[in-house]
């Protein structure tokens, strides 16, 4: 019975991983001009950090580097009591980074806050990618950046 339970659990986990479509911090996708159309880059990762400011707002940018895409931006929240995270997803030559602001709860001063972020999607193969940054605040999604980026 134990072996059967482990087998069913493994199948359920594989099915969930294959179908949920949720972005992950370790997925990346090769450009179709560089190899098979659905080739994955196993060493891909997204690194991300942010700082908060009441007055300064970072410009939304994206640029290609050696095996990477570097990006910056600013996500505005109604209070400073938000934590930002980033995850990437993609297919073929499309790479999307989703920056999500999660309310940390509790009592907080009502001050409009610019959460200035910077990040890097690394482990990509050389080629041109359609890069998009999506921001999510309180369940509302908006596209902050979209455009082609050349990775060397």
C-alpha positions as CSV (number, residue, x, y, z in Angstrom):
1,X,0.0,0.0,0.0
2,X,2.9,2.4,0.8
3,X,4.5,1.9,-2.6
4,X,1.1,2.5,-4.3
5,X,0.6,5.7,-2.3
6,X,4.1,7.0,-3.2
7,X,3.4,6.2,-6.9
8,X,0.1,8.1,-6.9
9,X,1.7,11.0,-5.1
10,X,4.5,11.2,-7.7
11,X,2.0,11.2,-10.5
12,X,-0.1,13.9,-8.9
13,X,2.9,16.1,-8.3
14,X,4.1,15.6,-11.9
15,X,0.7,16.5,-13.3
16,X,0.4,19.6,-11.1
17,X,3.9,20.8,-12.1
18,X,3.1,20.2,-15.8
19,X,-0.3,21.9,-15.7
20,X,-0.3,24.7,-13.2
21,X,1.4,27.3,-15.4
22,X,2.6,29.2,-12.4
23,X,5.8,31.2,-12.9
24,X,8.9,30.0,-11.2
25,X,12.1,31.8,-10.2
26,X,14.2,29.2,-11.9
27,X,12.6,28.8,-15.4
28,X,14.0,30.3,-18.6
29,X,13.6,29.7,-22.2
30,X,16.0,29.7,-25.2
31,X,15.4,31.7,-28.3
32,X,14.1,29.6,-31.2
33,X,16.9,30.9,-33.4
34,X,19.5,29.3,-31.1
35,X,18.3,25.7,-31.0
36,X,15.2,23.6,-30.6
37,X,12.0,25.7,-30.3
38,X,11.2,24.6,-26.7
39,X,14.7,24.2,-25.3
40,X,15.1,25.1,-21.7
41,X,18.1,26.7,-20.1
42,X,18.8,24.7,-16.9
43,X,21.0,27.3,-15.2
44,X,18.4,30.2,-15.5
45,X,17.5,32.2,-12.4
46,X,16.0,35.6,-11.5
47,X,17.7,37.8,-8.9
48,X,15.7,40.7,-7.5
49,X,15.9,43.4,-4.9
50,X,14.0,46.7,-4.1
51,X,14.1,49.8,-2.0
52,X,11.3,52.0,-0.9
53,X,11.0,55.8,-1.4
54,X,8.3,58.3,-0.8
55,X,9.6,60.6,-3.5
56,X,12.0,58.9,-6.0
57,X,10.6,56.6,-8.7
58,X,13.0,54.5,-10.9
59,X,12.6,54.4,-14.6
60,X,11.3,51.3,-16.3
61,X,14.2,49.8,-18.3
62,X,15.4,46.5,-19.7
63,X,18.7,45.7,-21.4
64,X,20.5,42.6,-22.6
65,X,23.8,41.4,-21.3
66,X,26.0,38.3,-21.5
67,X,23.4,35.5,-21.0
68,X,21.0,37.8,-19.1
69,X,18.4,40.5,-19.1
70,X,18.7,43.3,-16.6
71,X,15.7,45.3,-15.6
72,X,14.6,48.2,-13.3
73,X,11.3,49.8,-12.4
74,X,9.1,51.2,-9.8
75,X,5.9,49.7,-8.4
76,X,3.7,52.1,-6.4
77,X,1.8,50.9,-3.3
78,X,-0.6,52.8,-1.0
79,X,1.5,52.2,2.1
80,X,5.1,51.1,2.8
81,X,3.8,47.9,4.3
82,X,4.2,45.8,1.2
83,X,6.8,43.2,0.3
84,X,7.8,42.7,-3.3
85,X,8.7,39.4,-5.0
86,X,9.6,38.5,-8.6
87,X,9.1,35.3,-10.6
88,X,9.8,34.6,-14.3
89,X,8.0,32.5,-16.8
90,X,8.3,32.1,-20.5
91,X,8.1,30.1,-23.7
92,X,10.4,30.1,-26.7
93,X,11.7,33.6,-27.0
94,X,9.2,35.2,-24.6
95,X,10.3,36.0,-21.1
96,X,7.9,37.5,-18.5
97,X,8.9,38.7,-15.1
98,X,5.9,39.2,-12.7
99,X,6.6,41.6,-9.8
100,X,4.0,41.1,-7.1
101,X,3.4,43.4,-4.1
102,X,1.9,41.6,-1.1
103,X,0.4,43.5,1.8
104,X,2.3,42.5,5.0
105,X,-0.8,43.3,7.1
106,X,-1.0,45.2,10.4
107,X,-1.2,48.9,11.0
108,X,0.7,51.1,8.6
109,X,1.0,54.8,7.7
110,X,-1.0,55.7,4.6
111,X,1.8,57.0,2.5
112,X,2.1,56.4,-1.2
113,X,5.3,54.5,-1.6
114,X,7.5,53.9,-4.7
115,X,9.1,50.4,-4.5
116,X,12.1,50.8,-6.8
117,X,13.3,47.4,-8.0
118,X,16.1,46.0,-10.0
119,X,16.7,42.5,-11.2
120,X,18.4,40.1,-13.6
121,X,17.2,37.1,-15.5
122,X,20.3,35.0,-16.0
123,X,21.2,31.7,-17.7
124,X,19.7,32.7,-21.1
125,X,21.2,31.7,-24.4
126,X,22.1,34.4,-27.0
127,X,19.3,35.7,-29.1
128,X,16.4,38.2,-29.1
129,X,13.7,37.9,-26.5
130,X,10.3,39.5,-26.2
131,X,10.6,40.7,-22.6
132,X,7.6,41.8,-20.4
133,X,7.4,43.0,-16.9
134,X,3.9,42.6,-15.3
135,X,3.2,44.2,-11.9
136,X,0.5,42.9,-9.5
137,X,-0.8,45.1,-6.6
138,X,-3.9,44.0,-4.6
139,X,-4.9,41.5,-7.4
140,X,-4.7,44.1,-10.2
141,X,-2.3,43.2,-13.0
142,X,-0.7,45.8,-15.3
143,X,2.0,45.6,-17.9
144,X,4.9,47.9,-16.8
145,X,7.3,47.1,-19.7
146,X,7.3,45.2,-23.0
147,X,9.8,45.1,-25.7
148,X,12.6,43.2,-27.5
149,X,15.9,42.6,-25.7
150,X,19.0,41.2,-27.3
151,X,21.0,38.8,-25.1
152,X,24.6,38.2,-26.1
